[in-house]
Amino acid sequence: MSEFERILKTEYSENFDNLRKNRMVMSYYKYGLVKENYGNKLVNSIKTLEERLELYKQTGNTEYLLDVANQAMIEFMYPQHPKPYFEATDSDKSPGLAGMSINELKAFDDDWS
């Protein structure tokens, strides 16, 4: 097993991806082609993403997280943001995490040892 595969075994969810993909197929039949709906700006992916995130916060239903991920993917495919671009960023441009990661806690602990 490669290092990449070893890491993804604990850091990635194939189940999440499978459930997400299933919903994309169902949406194809329910709403029509993504390209037509979002490419023609008939549906607002950012607003839809935000609404699903709020529903998750209110209910705890993780199905809404699948919708959030799908809407993010659709926004990536057919951006509606006025100035979309992709730039891989380093840590210095990252907003970081809300909270403190285990590695930050370990480093903090090491500094006080």
N, C-alpha and C positions, 0 to 999 in steps of 0.2 A: 504494500500500500504506500503510495506517495505521501509526502508531507502535506500536500494540498488536499488529498482525499482524507487523510487523518484529521486534519483541522475541520474540514467540512462535516465530518461525521458528528461533531458536537456543536458546530457553529452555524448550521444551516438546516432548514426543514424542507425536505422533499415533499412531505405531506402538505405543507402550506402551499407549495408550488402546484401540486396536483389539484388541490381544492380550488386554488385561484384559476388555474387553467380550465377546470370544469365550468366555472362561472362565466368565463369568457365565451365558451361554446354555447352555454345557455343564453347568454346575452345576444349572441349572434342571431339566434332564432327569435328572441323576444324583441330586440330593438333594431336589428339590421346590421349592416357593415360598419365597423369602427371608422373606416376611411370616409364613408359618407356622413356619418353622424358628427364626427369630430373634425375631420378634414374640412368639412363645409361649415364648421362652427355652429351646428344645430344644437349641440349639447356642450355645456361648459364643464370641462373635466376638473378644473381647479375647484369650482364651487361644489361639484358633486363629491369630490374627495373630501372637502371640508365638512360637508353635511354628514357623510358616512363616519368620519372621525368623531364628530359630535354624538352621533347615535351610539357609537362604541363607548364613548365616555359615559353616556347616560345609562346604557343597558348592560355593558360588559359582554355583549354578544360578539364573539371573535369573528363571526362571518363578516361583519362590517370591516374588519381589518383586511380581509381578502379584497373587498371592494376598494378600500383605500389604495392597496397595492396595485390593483388593476387600473384605477384612475391615474395613479402616478405613472404607470407604464404607458397609458394612452397619451398623457400629456407629453411624455418623452417622445412618443411616435409622431404626434400631431400637435405640436406646441401651440398654445393659445396665449402664452405670455408674450407681451409686446417685444421683448428682446431676449429670446431664448438662445442659450449657447451651452456648450459643454466644455468644462475645464477641470481636469483632474487637479485636486488641491492637496497640499500638504497640511500638516497639523497647524501650522501658523495661520491658515485661513479657515480652519474648521471652527464652528461654534462650540465644539466639545459636547459633552454629555450633561444632562441635568442630573446632578448628583456627583458621586465620586466613585470611580471604577476601582476594582480590586487591585489593579496595578498601581494606581495612585495611592491607595491606602497602604499598600506594601512599601512604596517609596517613602511615604510620610512616616510610617513606623520605623523604617531603616534610618531616617534622618534623626529620630528621637532616641534611637538605641545607643 
